[in-house]
Amino acid sequence: MKKWSVVEAFAHLGAVTNNRYAWSAQSPDGSITVVTLWTDEVEDDGARVTVDFFNHPKLAVWSTQRGHNGQQRHLQHVWDTDRVFRVVMVKAKDATASPRTAIERWPEDSLTMHLTAFDPTTGAFRAEGTRTSTKGTDWTDDELEACVKAYHRLWLAQQAGEQINKSNLRRTVVANDLRSRSEGAYERRMQNISAVIDELGLDFVSGYVPLHNIGRAKGRIISLINKHWVRAEILEATTADPEQLATRVESAAEKLKVGDFPLPEGSQTVERVTGFTRQFARDPNVIAWILQAAQGVCEACGEAAPFFRDDGTPFLEVHHLRRLADGGPDTIDNAIAGCPNCHRRLHHGNDRDAYRRQIIKRVDRLVDHPKRKLA
């Protein structure tokens, strides 16, 4: 992948600047505006890209840094004219650092963004765009598998303390398996794989910082990781982190569909994890089992799920009939899949205790667990 400088990347897309710290630039006649975006700040599924900086926690910090005023001025011009801009994408060496250091940048030739909201006071903005070339089409299963196999090769080498030249591997995979993709697209996809690996509780490959805004390919990446890491019969670990839990539930659900997945034992004593807020370490295998057993029907009222998720699965929520906060276990005999109305009723209805008892009598596997004091 070519090593682009700030000035070169802007110039490639038709904008002019001599400022190597610039966040944005324009053509001399103002007809082209180019804005820098960090890869971890966008949602990018390979075809559609979206960005939203309203209420971003670092917005106040950005306003004090060089580059912000110029970008704000350029975005105001975009907002007042055709609301269209081009993009230079930047990958951070450490996404958590402040200030950040770029390890790679590249002009997005096939991407044009449309500004949908702009705050002239703060410079916050929202935008969306779709890649127009074949490089922006949805990733095929073969393309995703080529990346996961390459990642697995790097992962195994890292576990063994061996070194593999990432640049050579990238060039080989792009040349042989991703002929319609750029090397930058490969790099982003490898960071997406790191994000899933991290959420599943595995060590991610050094040099590929997790990029969590994955989009529609996430479910297929989970399935491929389970295949190449041979995880089909491995129960997912408990976690109190909401993103990790969602990924592990999706992984456990995928395993339930294709093999003899062991019945989850759950936990009689649920660990309470203290962070900014205190949360319980949930078992994703229990959640996946409950949702599969319900077959899209609320176990409280008997009605079908009110709608479907993006992946086509019915939307039901897993509820513990004896609350974890009251010492209830995280097990399949203390949990049901419920529609949002019944879930809220069990939490806030004036008949919630009676409704809870009705459900326990009706569903054979359920046990009326007593309240217990938490340790």
Summary of the structure (lengths in Angstrom):
residues: 375
radius of gyration: 24.1
end to end distance: 54.5
largest distance: 74.6
contacts: 1128
relative contact order: 0.08
helix: 38%
strand: 19%
